[in-house]
């Protein structure tokens, strides 16, 4: 294996599991301790991993770093679509749901445009636009006002006031990160306040979040892991994260990237 291939393999392992140990990489890749340490040094110099004693961990974003909607929408597209398809099965005709901001929730909205007699509460400009582009006479969409964030969420006192007197069956909450210590988090203080109001107005909390959200901690907690009735993630979610979520949340669902209709046609 060439050095570049080996480093790519190490990087993929770090991103999938959140961290690696030098001793494990030496055994798995069949190279010397010195070689692995040199590889980690190169990856750290490029800003791709953080070196720690005995290994390396994934380089996480800052607690207040908030990428724009366009940048986030290009990431983990197959995983987000699988998660959205799975989440859409939880929505029944004639119910009232809330959809927060975020690219995974935006993807979910696209799977819900044909659900009849749906009432949708959202603080996301992008989500509201999905339903606007495919109108239905039997659907009601309520877009809160507020101040616009980089992720196209509407937040702040106006949004909070609009949500406060509403009640929905299910909230689908997009999150920036999730961890055992911090719960579900966001890098935007005003968005956290608005999202907490959405949580309070819902009978059921569903969090669709791909595996890259695990271990990421934003500056403000929206909800604890124990508050989620359902967490939907993808097949790349690490085993330790699955164990933590299965123990804390009401239910952990791992989305299948292959649509059921495709399997049936094989």
Secondary structure, 3 states (H helix, E strand, C coil): CCHHHHHHHHHHHHHHHCEEEHHHHHHHHCCCHHHHHHHHHHHHHCCCEEEECCEEEECCCCCCCCCCHHHHHCCCHHHHHHHHHHHHCCCCCCCEEEECCCHHHHHHHHCCCCCCCCEEEECEHHHHHHHHHCCCCCCEEEECCCEECCCCEEECHHHHHHHHCCCEEEEECCCCEEECCCEEEECCHHHHHHHHHHHHHEEEEEEECCHHHECCCCCEEEECHHHCCEEEECCCCCHHHHHHHHHHCCCEEECCCCCHHHHHHC
